[in-house]
């Protein structure tokens, strides 16, 4: 019974009618929608400068969880790639008995809240405050704990809705011509690592390699085809490691003219050259204590390579027009779409700089070598697009098969572009094969083929004259396979030897034996 005393209770963070609408929707993605709404409300209530929610399995590191949503200071939903350092630092926040953990540092503070989602999963809500003052000035700790505890059952329910939707789509046969509720099933554990997702063994090995280098200062080269996500790997090295709170600087060596690259890297003093009206701090000085990512190092001139080498040897940098050099403390991560060792042998890259940069090498596999990741990536991109446009579009079976069979010469970046264009050009809720097929660059894929060679999915078909002798047939098969591998790997012989499982010298012997030149496998 009431004693007549009026008590005040905080207004629920998520209105019940909104919650009911989300749950009635019963679609994959409702957990992401509710998470975003919750974060928007938290930003307004607490005054935090950014908020994020991570879903992860119990006992795993928060950096390996799935980022559900992120919100900036204005309450606007933002790209999840903006929060890796924020998430990495949250690993040090200890959750206390009330479910909340607080970490106050120099100039900032962070609050973490753990929410049980049921089963094997839980979520971590992260709130970031620029000020190192008490983060509970607007909403007390007990009020915040109460609000978040009210939201937990809703989040758990939404999580279960998604699980049931997935189970239903896996067991219920789909009528012909209908849309899949879930993308085709592939085996292997799904791993979320610093804004990357994969179930392939090659990517799991890459994540392990990142773990081994993230906390040291070793120079690392990241190799891989264009569009594979080399910068994402560089960001993972930085934001998963002990330099996560320090600067991460990116220099696109191929897009900055050599005349400006020196000033960009080293900085300059006022009056150092025409147009230098003020002092400028260079990347190496700005990134001190953190990581400098040199993207496409092979595009640098030999003169610039010499200057970079001197900086790495002396660990000092002298701005253009300055008389004294400055000490620097940076970790160098670089990338190249080329086989840098081949460029060294061809005299196009300094050998001494190569060995300075290449203490460790990480290779990002092309998308064609990890097709099991295609449905995961499509799901990730599609969820973001649906959230941005407030829609519920899905990919039809026929379109999914088309995407799985395509060669993806432009890798993950091409997949993202194709899906975005298909999404924007689709007026209904189904992204069909008819919409997807014209966007795939079949000319590039077909350029890998010849009159005697064609590809169907993961199989190669050869046309071999039966009147030839046995040795001639074997030689023709070897030649066609090698040329195809060279085209598919854009002339990178290291990857060809890995794909074919042959020693490098054997490959060179075959090239000489069959007279295969660069013109035979050029793709541009």
SELUMKE-500711 format. One record per residue (C-alpha): residue number from 1; residue in one letter; x, y, z. Coordinates in Angstrom, 1 decimal. Example, Ala and Ser with C-alpha at 12.3 -4.5 7.8 and 13.67 -1.06 7.14 Angstrom:
! residues 2
{pt 1,A,{12.3,-4.5,7.8}} {pt 2,S,{13.7,-1.1,7.1}} 
***
This chain:
! residues 524
{pt 1,X,{0.0,0.0,0.0}} {pt 2,X,{1.1,3.6,-0.6}} {pt 3,X,{1.8,5.7,2.4}} {pt 4,X,{0.8,8.8,0.5}} {pt 5,X,{4.4,9.9,-0.2}} {pt 6,X,{5.2,11.0,-3.7}} {pt 7,X,{8.4,9.6,-5.1}} {pt 8,X,{10.3,10.7,-8.2}} {pt 9,X,{11.5,8.2,-10.7}} {pt 10,X,{13.7,9.0,-13.7}} {pt 11,X,{12.0,9.1,-17.1}} {pt 12,X,{12.8,5.9,-19.0}} {pt 13,X,{15.7,6.4,-21.4}} {pt 14,X,{13.8,4.6,-24.2}} {pt 15,X,{10.0,5.4,-24.3}} {pt 16,X,{7.9,2.2,-24.1}} {pt 17,X,{6.0,2.9,-27.3}} {pt 18,X,{9.3,3.1,-29.2}} {pt 19,X,{10.6,-0.1,-27.6}} {pt 20,X,{7.4,-1.9,-28.5}} {pt 21,X,{7.6,-0.7,-32.1}} {pt 22,X,{11.1,-2.1,-32.4}} {pt 23,X,{10.2,-5.5,-30.9}} {pt 24,X,{7.1,-5.7,-33.1}} {pt 25,X,{9.3,-5.2,-36.1}} {pt 26,X,{11.0,-8.6,-35.3}} {pt 27,X,{13.7,-8.1,-37.9}} {pt 28,X,{17.4,-8.6,-38.0}} {pt 29,X,{18.9,-5.3,-37.0}} {pt 30,X,{16.5,-4.3,-34.2}} {pt 31,X,{19.3,-4.7,-31.7}} {pt 32,X,{21.4,-2.2,-33.5}} {pt 33,X,{18.4,0.3,-33.8}} {pt 34,X,{17.7,0.1,-30.0}} {pt 35,X,{21.4,0.5,-29.2}} {pt 36,X,{21.6,3.6,-31.3}} {pt 37,X,{18.4,5.1,-29.7}} {pt 38,X,{19.8,4.3,-26.2}} {pt 39,X,{23.1,5.9,-26.9}} {pt 40,X,{21.5,9.1,-28.3}} {pt 41,X,{19.5,9.4,-25.1}} {pt 42,X,{22.6,8.8,-23.0}} {pt 43,X,{24.5,11.5,-24.7}} {pt 44,X,{21.8,14.0,-24.0}} {pt 45,X,{21.2,12.9,-20.4}} {pt 46,X,{24.8,12.6,-19.2}} {pt 47,X,{26.6,15.2,-21.3}} {pt 48,X,{29.2,12.7,-22.5}} {pt 49,X,{31.1,13.5,-25.7}} {pt 50,X,{30.7,10.1,-27.4}} {pt 51,X,{29.0,6.8,-26.7}} {pt 52,X,{29.3,3.3,-28.1}} {pt 53,X,{27.9,-0.1,-27.5}} {pt 54,X,{29.8,-3.4,-28.1}} {pt 55,X,{28.3,-6.9,-28.2}} {pt 56,X,{30.7,-9.7,-27.3}} {pt 57,X,{30.9,-13.2,-26.0}} {pt 58,X,{31.5,-13.7,-22.3}} {pt 59,X,{35.2,-14.0,-21.5}} {pt 60,X,{36.4,-12.2,-24.6}} {pt 61,X,{38.2,-8.9,-24.9}} {pt 62,X,{36.0,-5.9,-25.7}} {pt 63,X,{38.2,-5.0,-28.7}} {pt 64,X,{37.1,-8.3,-30.3}} {pt 65,X,{33.4,-7.6,-29.9}} {pt 66,X,{30.8,-6.4,-32.5}} {pt 67,X,{30.3,-2.6,-32.4}} {pt 68,X,{26.5,-2.1,-32.5}} {pt 69,X,{26.4,1.6,-32.7}} {pt 70,X,{28.3,4.9,-31.9}} {pt 71,X,{27.0,8.4,-31.3}} {pt 72,X,{28.9,11.7,-31.4}} {pt 73,X,{28.4,14.8,-29.2}} {pt 74,X,{25.6,16.2,-31.2}} {pt 75,X,{23.6,12.9,-30.8}} {pt 76,X,{24.2,12.0,-34.4}} {pt 77,X,{24.9,8.4,-35.3}} {pt 78,X,{28.5,8.1,-36.6}} {pt 79,X,{30.6,5.5,-38.4}} {pt 80,X,{31.9,2.8,-36.1}} {pt 81,X,{35.4,3.3,-37.5}} {pt 82,X,{35.6,6.5,-35.4}} {pt 83,X,{35.7,4.7,-32.1}} {pt 84,X,{38.6,2.2,-32.2}} {pt 85,X,{40.8,4.1,-29.7}} {pt 86,X,{37.8,4.7,-27.5}} {pt 87,X,{37.0,1.0,-27.4}} {pt 88,X,{40.7,-0.1,-26.9}} {pt 89,X,{41.0,2.1,-23.8}} {pt 90,X,{37.9,0.6,-22.3}} {pt 91,X,{39.7,-2.7,-21.7}} {pt 92,X,{41.3,-1.0,-18.6}} {pt 93,X,{38.0,-0.1,-17.0}} {pt 94,X,{37.0,-2.4,-14.1}} {pt 95,X,{33.3,-3.1,-13.7}} {pt 96,X,{32.1,-2.8,-10.1}} {pt 97,X,{29.2,-4.5,-8.3}} {pt 98,X,{26.6,-2.0,-9.6}} {pt 99,X,{27.6,-2.9,-13.1}} {pt 100,X,{29.4,0.4,-13.7}} {pt 101,X,{33.2,1.0,-14.1}} {pt 102,X,{34.8,4.4,-14.1}} {pt 103,X,{38.3,5.5,-15.3}} {pt 104,X,{39.4,9.1,-14.8}} {pt 105,X,{42.6,10.2,-16.5}} {pt 106,X,{44.4,13.3,-17.6}} {pt 107,X,{41.8,15.5,-19.3}} {pt 108,X,{39.2,12.8,-19.8}} {pt 109,X,{37.1,10.2,-18.1}} {pt 110,X,{35.3,7.1,-19.2}} {pt 111,X,{32.3,5.1,-17.9}} {pt 112,X,{31.6,1.5,-18.8}} {pt 113,X,{28.5,-0.5,-18.1}} {pt 114,X,{28.0,-4.2,-18.6}} {pt 115,X,{24.6,-5.5,-19.7}} {pt 116,X,{23.6,-9.2,-19.7}} {pt 117,X,{22.1,-10.2,-23.1}} {pt 118,X,{21.4,-13.8,-22.0}} {pt 119,X,{23.0,-16.9,-23.3}} {pt 120,X,{26.7,-16.5,-24.3}} {pt 121,X,{26.6,-12.7,-24.9}} {pt 122,X,{26.7,-9.5,-23.0}} {pt 123,X,{27.0,-5.9,-24.1}} {pt 124,X,{29.3,-3.1,-22.9}} {pt 125,X,{28.0,0.5,-23.0}} {pt 126,X,{30.9,3.0,-23.2}} {pt 127,X,{30.5,6.8,-22.4}} {pt 128,X,{33.4,9.1,-22.9}} {pt 129,X,{33.8,12.5,-21.2}} {pt 130,X,{36.5,15.1,-22.3}} {pt 131,X,{36.7,16.6,-18.8}} {pt 132,X,{38.5,14.7,-16.1}} {pt 133,X,{35.9,15.9,-13.6}} {pt 134,X,{33.2,13.8,-12.0}} {pt 135,X,{31.2,12.2,-14.9}} {pt 136,X,{28.0,11.9,-12.8}} {pt 137,X,{27.2,15.6,-12.5}} {pt 138,X,{24.1,15.5,-14.6}} {pt 139,X,{23.0,12.0,-13.8}} {pt 140,X,{24.1,10.4,-10.6}} {pt 141,X,{25.8,7.0,-10.6}} {pt 142,X,{22.8,5.3,-9.0}} {pt 143,X,{20.4,7.0,-11.5}} {pt 144,X,{22.5,5.9,-14.4}} {pt 145,X,{22.8,2.4,-13.1}} {pt 146,X,{19.0,2.3,-12.7}} {pt 147,X,{18.3,3.6,-16.2}} {pt 148,X,{20.7,1.2,-17.8}} {pt 149,X,{19.3,-1.8,-15.8}} {pt 150,X,{15.8,-0.9,-17.1}} {pt 151,X,{17.2,-1.0,-20.7}} {pt 152,X,{19.0,-4.3,-20.3}} {pt 153,X,{15.8,-6.6,-20.6}} {pt 154,X,{14.9,-4.7,-23.8}} {pt 155,X,{18.4,-5.2,-25.3}} {pt 156,X,{18.4,-8.9,-24.2}} {pt 157,X,{15.0,-9.3,-25.9}} {pt 158,X,{16.2,-7.7,-29.1}} {pt 159,X,{19.3,-9.9,-29.1}} {pt 160,X,{17.1,-13.0,-28.7}} {pt 161,X,{14.9,-11.8,-31.6}} {pt 162,X,{17.9,-11.7,-33.9}} {pt 163,X,{19.0,-15.1,-32.7}} {pt 164,X,{15.6,-16.6,-33.4}} {pt 165,X,{15.5,-14.9,-36.8}} {pt 166,X,{18.8,-16.5,-37.6}} {pt 167,X,{17.7,-19.9,-36.4}} {pt 168,X,{14.5,-19.7,-38.3}} {pt 169,X,{16.2,-18.8,-41.6}} {pt 170,X,{18.6,-21.6,-41.2}} {pt 171,X,{15.9,-24.3,-40.7}} {pt 172,X,{13.0,-23.0,-42.8}} {pt 173,X,{13.2,-23.7,-46.6}} {pt 174,X,{12.8,-20.6,-48.7}} {pt 175,X,{10.1,-20.6,-51.4}} {pt 176,X,{11.5,-20.2,-54.9}} {pt 177,X,{12.3,-16.6,-55.9}} {pt 178,X,{11.9,-15.3,-52.3}} {pt 179,X,{14.4,-13.4,-50.3}} {pt 180,X,{16.8,-15.1,-47.8}} {pt 181,X,{16.4,-14.1,-44.2}} {pt 182,X,{20.0,-15.0,-43.6}} {pt 183,X,{23.0,-15.2,-45.9}} {pt 184,X,{24.4,-18.6,-47.0}} {pt 185,X,{26.0,-20.5,-44.1}} {pt 186,X,{29.7,-21.1,-43.9}} {pt 187,X,{31.6,-22.9,-41.2}} {pt 188,X,{34.2,-21.3,-38.9}} {pt 189,X,{34.0,-19.1,-35.9}} {pt 190,X,{33.1,-15.5,-36.6}} {pt 191,X,{35.8,-13.1,-35.2}} {pt 192,X,{35.3,-9.4,-34.6}} {pt 193,X,{38.6,-7.6,-34.3}} {pt 194,X,{39.0,-3.8,-34.3}} {pt 195,X,{36.2,-3.0,-36.8}} {pt 196,X,{37.1,-6.0,-38.9}} {pt 197,X,{35.0,-9.2,-39.2}} {pt 198,X,{35.9,-12.6,-40.6}} {pt 199,X,{35.5,-16.3,-40.3}} {pt 200,X,{38.4,-17.3,-42.5}} {pt 201,X,{41.5,-19.0,-41.2}} {pt 202,X,{43.8,-16.5,-43.1}} {pt 203,X,{42.2,-13.5,-41.4}} {pt 204,X,{42.3,-15.3,-38.0}} {pt 205,X,{46.1,-15.7,-38.5}} {pt 206,X,{46.4,-12.0,-39.4}} {pt 207,X,{44.6,-11.0,-36.2}} {pt 208,X,{47.0,-13.2,-34.2}} {pt 209,X,{49.9,-11.4,-36.0}} {pt 210,X,{48.5,-8.0,-35.1}} {pt 211,X,{48.3,-9.2,-31.5}} {pt 212,X,{52.0,-10.0,-31.6}} {pt 213,X,{53.1,-6.6,-32.9}} {pt 214,X,{50.6,-4.2,-31.4}} {pt 215,X,{52.5,-3.4,-28.2}} {pt 216,X,{56.0,-3.0,-29.6}} {pt 217,X,{57.8,-0.4,-31.8}} {pt 218,X,{58.8,-2.8,-34.6}} {pt 219,X,{58.5,-1.3,-38.1}} {pt 220,X,{55.9,-3.3,-40.0}} {pt 221,X,{55.0,-3.5,-43.7}} {pt 222,X,{51.4,-4.4,-44.6}} {pt 223,X,{51.1,-5.9,-48.1}} {pt 224,X,{48.0,-6.7,-50.1}} {pt 225,X,{46.0,-5.9,-53.2}} {pt 226,X,{44.3,-2.6,-53.6}} {pt 227,X,{41.1,-2.5,-51.6}} {pt 228,X,{41.9,-5.3,-49.2}} {pt 229,X,{41.9,-2.9,-46.1}} {pt 230,X,{45.6,-2.3,-45.4}} {pt 231,X,{44.8,0.9,-43.6}} {pt 232,X,{42.2,-0.9,-41.4}} {pt 233,X,{45.0,-3.3,-40.4}} {pt 234,X,{47.3,-0.4,-39.6}} {pt 235,X,{44.6,1.2,-37.5}} {pt 236,X,{44.1,-2.1,-35.7}} {pt 237,X,{47.8,-2.3,-34.8}} {pt 238,X,{47.7,1.2,-33.4}} {pt 239,X,{44.3,1.2,-31.6}} {pt 240,X,{44.6,-2.3,-30.1}} {pt 241,X,{48.0,-1.6,-28.6}} {pt 242,X,{49.7,0.5,-25.9}} {pt 243,X,{49.9,3.6,-28.2}} {pt 244,X,{46.1,3.8,-28.7}} {pt 245,X,{45.7,7.1,-26.9}} {pt 246,X,{48.6,8.7,-28.9}} {pt 247,X,{48.2,10.2,-32.4}} {pt 248,X,{47.7,8.0,-35.5}} {pt 249,X,{49.0,9.9,-38.6}} {pt 250,X,{48.4,8.8,-42.2}} {pt 251,X,{50.4,9.8,-45.2}} {pt 252,X,{49.3,8.7,-48.7}} {pt 253,X,{52.7,8.6,-50.3}} {pt 254,X,{51.3,8.1,-53.8}} {pt 255,X,{48.9,11.1,-53.8}} {pt 256,X,{51.2,13.8,-52.4}} {pt 257,X,{53.6,15.3,-54.9}} {pt 258,X,{57.3,14.8,-54.0}} {pt 259,X,{57.7,18.5,-53.8}} {pt 260,X,{55.2,18.7,-51.0}} {pt 261,X,{55.9,15.3,-49.4}} {pt 262,X,{59.0,16.4,-47.6}} {pt 263,X,{57.1,19.3,-46.0}} {pt 264,X,{54.2,17.1,-45.1}} {pt 265,X,{56.5,14.5,-43.4}} {pt 266,X,{59.1,16.8,-41.7}} {pt 267,X,{57.3,20.1,-41.5}} {pt 268,X,{58.8,23.5,-42.5}} {pt 269,X,{59.7,26.8,-41.1}} {pt 270,X,{58.3,30.2,-42.2}} {pt 271,X,{60.0,31.4,-45.4}} {pt 272,X,{61.6,28.0,-46.2}} {pt 273,X,{60.2,28.2,-49.7}} {pt 274,X,{57.7,30.3,-51.7}} {pt 275,X,{54.3,30.1,-50.1}} {pt 276,X,{55.6,29.0,-46.7}} {pt 277,X,{54.0,31.9,-44.8}} {pt 278,X,{53.9,30.1,-41.4}} {pt 279,X,{55.6,27.3,-39.6}} {pt 280,X,{54.1,23.9,-40.2}} {pt 281,X,{54.5,20.9,-37.9}} {pt 282,X,{55.2,17.7,-39.9}} {pt 283,X,{53.7,14.3,-39.5}} {pt 284,X,{56.6,12.8,-37.7}} {pt 285,X,{56.5,15.5,-35.1}} {pt 286,X,{52.7,15.5,-34.8}} {pt 287,X,{52.7,11.7,-34.4}} {pt 288,X,{55.4,11.6,-31.7}} {pt 289,X,{54.5,8.9,-29.2}} {pt 290,X,{52.1,7.3,-31.6}} {pt 291,X,{52.1,5.7,-35.1}} {pt 292,X,{52.8,7.0,-38.5}} {pt 293,X,{51.3,5.0,-41.4}} {pt 294,X,{53.1,5.5,-44.7}} {pt 295,X,{50.5,4.3,-47.3}} {pt 296,X,{52.0,2.9,-50.6}} {pt 297,X,{55.7,3.5,-49.7}} {pt 298,X,{56.7,2.1,-53.1}} {pt 299,X,{55.4,5.3,-54.7}} {pt 300,X,{58.0,7.5,-53.0}} {pt 301,X,{60.9,8.8,-55.1}} {pt 302,X,{64.5,7.4,-54.4}} {pt 303,X,{65.4,10.9,-53.0}} {pt 304,X,{62.6,10.8,-50.5}} {pt 305,X,{63.4,7.2,-49.5}} {pt 306,X,{66.9,8.4,-48.6}} {pt 307,X,{65.5,11.1,-46.3}} {pt 308,X,{63.1,8.7,-44.7}} {pt 309,X,{66.0,6.3,-44.0}} {pt 310,X,{68.0,9.0,-42.3}} {pt 311,X,{65.0,9.9,-40.0}} {pt 312,X,{64.6,6.2,-39.0}} {pt 313,X,{68.4,5.8,-38.4}} {pt 314,X,{68.7,8.9,-36.3}} {pt 315,X,{65.2,9.1,-34.8}} {pt 316,X,{65.4,12.8,-35.4}} {pt 317,X,{63.7,15.0,-38.0}} {pt 318,X,{64.7,18.4,-39.3}} {pt 319,X,{61.9,20.6,-40.7}} {pt 320,X,{62.5,22.2,-44.1}} {pt 321,X,{64.3,25.5,-43.6}} {pt 322,X,{65.3,24.7,-40.0}} {pt 323,X,{68.9,24.6,-38.7}} {pt 324,X,{68.3,22.1,-35.9}} {pt 325,X,{66.7,18.6,-35.8}} {pt 326,X,{64.1,17.4,-33.3}} {pt 327,X,{63.9,14.1,-31.6}} {pt 328,X,{60.9,11.9,-32.4}} {pt 329,X,{59.3,8.7,-31.0}} {pt 330,X,{57.1,7.1,-33.6}} {pt 331,X,{56.2,3.6,-34.7}} {pt 332,X,{56.4,3.2,-38.5}} {pt 333,X,{53.7,1.1,-40.2}} {pt 334,X,{53.8,1.1,-44.0}} {pt 335,X,{51.9,-0.5,-46.8}} {pt 336,X,{52.4,-1.5,-50.4}} {pt 337,X,{50.3,-3.2,-53.1}} {pt 338,X,{53.5,-4.2,-54.8}} {pt 339,X,{56.1,-6.9,-53.9}} {pt 340,X,{58.7,-4.5,-52.4}} {pt 341,X,{61.4,-7.1,-52.5}} {pt 342,X,{60.9,-7.4,-56.3}} {pt 343,X,{61.2,-3.6,-56.5}} {pt 344,X,{64.5,-3.8,-54.5}} {pt 345,X,{65.9,-6.4,-56.9}} {pt 346,X,{64.8,-4.2,-59.8}} {pt 347,X,{66.6,-1.2,-58.3}} {pt 348,X,{63.4,0.8,-57.7}} {pt 349,X,{63.4,0.7,-53.9}} {pt 350,X,{66.3,1.2,-51.5}} {pt 351,X,{67.4,-2.1,-50.0}} {pt 352,X,{68.6,-0.5,-46.7}} {pt 353,X,{65.2,1.3,-46.3}} {pt 354,X,{63.4,-2.0,-47.0}} {pt 355,X,{65.1,-3.8,-44.2}} {pt 356,X,{64.5,-0.9,-41.9}} {pt 357,X,{60.8,-0.9,-42.6}} {pt 358,X,{60.3,-4.7,-42.9}} {pt 359,X,{61.0,-6.0,-39.4}} {pt 360,X,{57.6,-7.6,-39.6}} {pt 361,X,{55.4,-8.3,-42.6}} {pt 362,X,{51.6,-8.7,-42.5}} {pt 363,X,{49.8,-9.8,-45.6}} {pt 364,X,{46.1,-9.0,-46.1}} {pt 365,X,{44.5,-11.8,-48.2}} {pt 366,X,{42.4,-10.8,-51.2}} {pt 367,X,{38.7,-11.2,-51.0}} {pt 368,X,{38.7,-14.0,-53.6}} {pt 369,X,{40.8,-16.1,-51.1}} {pt 370,X,{38.3,-15.7,-48.3}} {pt 371,X,{34.9,-15.9,-49.9}} {pt 372,X,{33.4,-17.2,-46.7}} {pt 373,X,{33.7,-13.6,-45.5}} {pt 374,X,{31.6,-12.1,-48.3}} {pt 375,X,{28.2,-12.7,-46.5}} {pt 376,X,{29.6,-11.3,-43.3}} {pt 377,X,{30.8,-8.2,-45.0}} {pt 378,X,{27.6,-7.8,-46.9}} {pt 379,X,{25.6,-8.1,-43.7}} {pt 380,X,{27.9,-5.4,-42.0}} {pt 381,X,{27.6,-2.9,-44.9}} {pt 382,X,{23.9,-3.6,-45.4}} {pt 383,X,{23.2,-3.0,-41.7}} {pt 384,X,{24.9,0.3,-41.8}} {pt 385,X,{23.1,1.4,-45.0}} {pt 386,X,{19.7,0.3,-43.6}} {pt 387,X,{20.4,2.2,-40.4}} {pt 388,X,{21.4,5.4,-42.2}} {pt 389,X,{18.4,5.3,-44.5}} {pt 390,X,{16.0,3.8,-41.9}} {pt 391,X,{15.1,0.9,-44.3}} {pt 392,X,{15.1,-2.9,-44.1}} {pt 393,X,{16.5,-3.9,-47.5}} {pt 394,X,{17.9,-7.4,-48.0}} {pt 395,X,{19.8,-9.4,-50.7}} {pt 396,X,{18.0,-12.0,-52.8}} {pt 397,X,{19.4,-15.5,-53.1}} {pt 398,X,{20.2,-15.0,-56.8}} {pt 399,X,{22.0,-11.7,-56.1}} {pt 400,X,{24.0,-13.4,-53.3}} {pt 401,X,{25.1,-16.2,-55.6}} {pt 402,X,{26.2,-13.6,-58.1}} {pt 403,X,{28.2,-11.8,-55.5}} {pt 404,X,{29.8,-15.0,-54.2}} {pt 405,X,{30.9,-16.1,-57.6}} {pt 406,X,{32.4,-12.8,-58.7}} {pt 407,X,{36.2,-12.5,-58.7}} {pt 408,X,{36.4,-9.1,-56.8}} {pt 409,X,{39.6,-7.6,-58.3}} {pt 410,X,{38.9,-4.5,-56.2}} {pt 411,X,{38.4,-6.6,-53.0}} {pt 412,X,{36.5,-5.3,-50.0}} {pt 413,X,{36.4,-1.7,-51.2}} {pt 414,X,{34.8,-2.9,-54.5}} {pt 415,X,{32.2,-5.0,-52.6}} {pt 416,X,{31.3,-2.0,-50.5}} {pt 417,X,{30.9,0.2,-53.5}} {pt 418,X,{28.8,-2.3,-55.5}} {pt 419,X,{26.5,-3.0,-52.5}} {pt 420,X,{26.1,0.8,-51.9}} {pt 421,X,{25.2,1.4,-55.5}} {pt 422,X,{22.8,-1.5,-55.6}} {pt 423,X,{21.2,-0.4,-52.3}} {pt 424,X,{20.6,3.2,-53.5}} {pt 425,X,{19.2,2.1,-56.9}} {pt 426,X,{16.8,-0.4,-55.4}} {pt 427,X,{13.3,1.1,-54.6}} {pt 428,X,{11.8,-1.9,-53.0}} {pt 429,X,{13.1,-4.1,-50.1}} {pt 430,X,{14.8,-6.7,-52.2}} {pt 431,X,{18.2,-6.2,-53.9}} {pt 432,X,{17.9,-8.5,-56.9}} {pt 433,X,{20.4,-10.1,-59.2}} {pt 434,X,{19.1,-7.8,-62.0}} {pt 435,X,{20.2,-4.9,-59.9}} {pt 436,X,{23.6,-6.3,-58.9}} {pt 437,X,{24.9,-7.9,-62.1}} {pt 438,X,{25.4,-4.7,-64.2}} {pt 439,X,{27.6,-3.3,-61.4}} {pt 440,X,{30.1,-6.1,-61.5}} {pt 441,X,{33.1,-5.4,-63.7}} {pt 442,X,{33.1,-8.5,-65.7}} {pt 443,X,{35.6,-7.1,-68.2}} {pt 444,X,{38.3,-7.1,-65.5}} {pt 445,X,{37.4,-10.7,-64.5}} {pt 446,X,{37.3,-11.8,-68.1}} {pt 447,X,{40.7,-10.2,-68.7}} {pt 448,X,{42.1,-13.0,-66.6}} {pt 449,X,{40.9,-15.5,-69.1}} {pt 450,X,{42.0,-16.4,-72.6}} {pt 451,X,{40.6,-18.4,-75.6}} {pt 452,X,{41.9,-21.6,-74.0}} {pt 453,X,{40.9,-20.8,-70.4}} {pt 454,X,{37.6,-19.9,-68.7}} {pt 455,X,{36.5,-19.7,-65.1}} {pt 456,X,{33.3,-20.9,-63.5}} {pt 457,X,{33.1,-20.0,-59.8}} {pt 458,X,{36.2,-21.6,-58.2}} {pt 459,X,{37.0,-23.8,-61.1}} {pt 460,X,{39.2,-23.3,-64.2}} {pt 461,X,{38.3,-25.0,-67.5}} {pt 462,X,{40.9,-25.5,-70.2}} {pt 463,X,{40.6,-26.3,-73.8}} {pt 464,X,{43.5,-28.7,-74.7}} {pt 465,X,{44.1,-30.0,-78.2}} {pt 466,X,{44.0,-33.8,-77.8}} {pt 467,X,{46.3,-34.4,-80.8}} {pt 468,X,{49.2,-32.9,-79.0}} {pt 469,X,{51.7,-35.2,-77.2}} {pt 470,X,{51.6,-35.7,-73.5}} {pt 471,X,{54.5,-33.4,-72.7}} {pt 472,X,{53.0,-30.6,-74.9}} {pt 473,X,{49.6,-31.0,-73.0}} {pt 474,X,{51.3,-30.8,-69.6}} {pt 475,X,{53.4,-27.8,-70.7}} {pt 476,X,{50.3,-26.0,-72.0}} {pt 477,X,{48.4,-26.6,-68.7}} {pt 478,X,{51.4,-25.3,-66.7}} {pt 479,X,{51.7,-22.2,-68.8}} {pt 480,X,{47.9,-21.3,-68.7}} {pt 481,X,{47.8,-21.9,-64.9}} {pt 482,X,{50.8,-19.7,-64.3}} {pt 483,X,{49.5,-16.9,-66.5}} {pt 484,X,{46.1,-17.0,-64.8}} {pt 485,X,{47.7,-16.9,-61.3}} {pt 486,X,{49.9,-14.0,-62.4}} {pt 487,X,{46.9,-12.1,-63.7}} {pt 488,X,{44.8,-12.9,-60.6}} {pt 489,X,{47.6,-11.6,-58.3}} {pt 490,X,{48.4,-8.6,-60.5}} {pt 491,X,{51.9,-9.8,-61.2}} {pt 492,X,{52.9,-10.3,-57.6}} {pt 493,X,{55.2,-13.4,-57.8}} {pt 494,X,{55.4,-14.0,-54.0}} {pt 495,X,{51.6,-14.5,-53.9}} {pt 496,X,{51.7,-16.7,-57.0}} {pt 497,X,{54.2,-19.0,-55.4}} {pt 498,X,{52.0,-19.2,-52.3}} {pt 499,X,{48.9,-19.8,-54.3}} {pt 500,X,{50.5,-22.5,-56.4}} {pt 501,X,{52.6,-24.0,-53.6}} {pt 502,X,{55.9,-23.9,-55.6}} {pt 503,X,{59.3,-22.4,-54.7}} {pt 504,X,{60.1,-18.9,-56.1}} {pt 505,X,{63.0,-20.3,-58.2}} {pt 506,X,{60.7,-22.9,-59.8}} {pt 507,X,{58.3,-20.1,-60.8}} {pt 508,X,{61.2,-18.1,-62.4}} {pt 509,X,{62.4,-21.3,-64.2}} {pt 510,X,{58.8,-21.8,-65.6}} {pt 511,X,{58.6,-18.2,-66.7}} {pt 512,X,{61.8,-18.5,-68.7}} {pt 513,X,{60.9,-22.0,-70.0}} {pt 514,X,{57.6,-20.8,-71.5}} {pt 515,X,{58.8,-17.3,-72.4}} {pt 516,X,{56.1,-15.7,-70.2}} {pt 517,X,{56.6,-11.9,-70.1}} {pt 518,X,{54.8,-9.1,-68.2}} {pt 519,X,{52.8,-8.4,-71.4}} {pt 520,X,{51.2,-11.9,-71.0}} {pt 521,X,{49.7,-11.2,-67.6}} {pt 522,X,{49.2,-7.4,-67.5}} {pt 523,X,{45.7,-6.5,-66.4}} {pt 524,X,{45.7,-2.7,-67.2}} 
***
